[in-house]
Structures are given as C-alpha cells and as structure tokens.
Amino acid sequence: MRPTNHPDTAALIRFAKIIVLMKSLFFLLMTAALMAACNNGQGYKQPPMVNANELTDIQWIDSTKDLGKIREGQTVEVLFRFKNTGSRPLVIRSVHPGCGCTVAETPTEPIAPGAEGEIKASFNSKGRAGINHKSIDVDANTRGAQLHKLEFNVEVIPQ
C-alpha cells in the first residue's frame, strides 16, 4: 500500500509547528520576565564620583552582630554603630538591605569629624524559620572602599 496524502496530516504538521513556536515564545517571555524581576530598579546603583577632598574615614564600632534566638513572627531591631575618624563630614549616601525581610534607615545628617552615628535596621522573622545570615550594604564618602558590608545572624525558632 502506498501512503496517501491525507489533508488531516498536513493540518497536524502545521498545528505541531504552531505549538513548538508558542512554547518557544512562552519560554522567551518567561525568561525576559524573570530577568526584569531580578533587575527591578531597587538594586544597588553605582554611586556618583566623589571629590577626593570630600573623603573621610570610618571606624565601625560593630559591623557584625549575633542576635541569638527569636520566635518566628517577631521583628527584631539591630543597631550598627560607627565613628567618623576622618577630618571631613561623613555622609552615608545610601543603605541597602540584602532582602525584603530587613529594613534599614539611612542617616539623614552628615556625621561631624570625631562624632559617632548609627544605622538602625529591623528584621521581620515571619516565614524565616532557621538560621538567617543577613547583610546590609552601606555607601559612604570614605577613603578606600566606599561600600561597607554590615552583617547579622539570627536563629528563628518556628512557632
């Protein structure tokens, strides 16, 4: 027997090609959406160039903290203290927590030479059972590195 060209065979081939095309388009759209979600504009942006005459020095009194154990659902506050050990005002330009469970405040006023300041942060432990290692990036007008990393650890006990 010879195979016949049945009209339904051609339609099935066209339909299969359309399905493959739609799957490819769907994959590309999902990839683009994921990339856009990862770069949603809230990430760290390169700070503007700073005049060398405006740079100062910072000494972290505490840049790492161990907050111990807390119950899930608690919000805990953490304070990071620093001192301006330079001769120019210290400006904390921005503070960026590493994730949405941590919120940090950027000091609004420059810190005078010799004065101390603090960065306040709070950690919401809801849905964060287990050991958590969190970080906060601080951008300041300091000599050498202008990006500083603050870190804290906390163990969240499930309810």
Secondary structure, DSSP 8 states (H G I E B T S, - for coil): ------HHHHHHHHHHHHHHHHHHHHHHHHHHHHHHHHT-S-S--------GGG-B-EEES-SEEEEEEEETT-EEEEEEEEEE-SSS-B-EEEEEESSTTEEE----S-B-TT-EEEEEEEEE-TT--EEEEEEEEEEESBSS-SEEEEEEEEEEE--
